[in-house]
Amino acid sequence: MLWIVFYLLFPAIVIFLCGRFPFFHRIGSVVTCYLAGLLLGNTGILPDGIGKVHQILLTVTIPLALPLIFFSLDIRKWTRLAGKSLLAFGLQILAVVAAVGTGYLLFRQPLGPESWKAAGMLIGVYTGGTPNLAAIGTALDISPSLYLAIHSADVLAGSLYILLVITFLKPVAGLFLPPFQSTGQAGEEEVEQFDSYRGILTRERIIPLGRALGLSLLIFAVGGGLTLVFPKAYAMVVAILAISSLGIAASLVPAIRRIPMTFQAGQYLILIFCLTVSSMANLGSLLSTAPAAIAFVFLATFGALFLHMVLCAFFRIDRDTAIITSAAGILSPPFVPMVAASLKNREIVITGVLTGVIGWVVGTYLGVAVAYLLKMT
């Protein structure tokens, strides 16, 4: 019981540290939870029988998190996207699938029999972010060591990607992509602070969030019921996709969509998942898969970036739209304002956020589908 309390409350400490100290803010709450879990699981302090606690947490965190994250979606806003923006993000998805597919063919032997699962996770994370990564890893029942190796390599590649985007990419892309044409909109719309938990425990927010959690539990129960109907090999995949679909459907109800901070509540559950799965990883097994995982992830990240820029040049998509849609996929929506600031273009913030949110929606479905296609090759 004490360990369950620890796993449930430790992410709150991490969130405090990230908000209070620049060092933790720079590495982020997800990475901090991963590092803490890895240290916890490889120092021998976890008691015998902790596997039951791990299994409970892994079983409930992602299925509960996904609906909470999707409740905050406003699909009607997608109609505000210009055709070029949607085309640019579609090209991003195409580039990611091509780059990951190539990497899978090159590295499936050193990564072992779960390489197709790793490929599906990379499809998800580079079209939406960590929620997709965790959902696909759960749906495909990937081993903790390979999951952690892929995510650790993604953190490293993502750091270099950010450095490239805010330094060299703008002038280089400007050599072959047309300039951005301003629409005269100042981009004054407020962009949700995805990583802010300020005020989440106040009475006016905690009560509606309790109702949202109750609805998420109901959706979780429906998904759990489906696991009793389908064959075991596909039961978890069906459950995760059903839970995602029901969460998206619930977001169409205005009263549900207006509940504040459901995204943050879902993200908190993902932090619990990150802490749990990393504490299950064996460091020796992690290190043995790390070189192949790093090579696979770097090819996926920078191969997708290269292919995306080439495709955008072919379709004459402007430089800023190309870069912001790439960042929305590779990095996820919370990083969009920073990339827009480096481009000195506030107008594209909404484009980046909305295309990234679309990636949250499609990434899990696409990642699972591509993973099974690669498994058959």
Buried (B, 14 or more C-beta within 10 A) or exposed (E): EEBEEEBBEBBEEBBEBBBEEEEBBEBBBBBBBBBBBBEBBBEEEBEEEBEEBBEEBBBBBBBBBBBBBBBBBEBEEBEEBEEBBBBBBBBBBBBBBBBBBBBBEBBBEBBBEBBBBBBBBBBBBBBBBBBBBBBBBBBBEBBBBBBBBBBBBBBBBBEEBBEBBBEEBBEEBBEEBBEBEEEEEEBEEEBBEBBEBEEBEEEEBEEBBEEBBEBBEEBBEEBBEBBEEBEEEEBBBBBBBBBBBBBBEBBEEEEBBEBBBBBBBBBBBBBBBBBBBBBBBBBEBBEBBBEBBBBBBBBBBBBBBEBBBEBBBEEEBBBBBBBBBBBBBBBBBBBBBEBBEBBEBBBBBBBBBBBBBBBBBBBBBBBBBBBBBBBEE
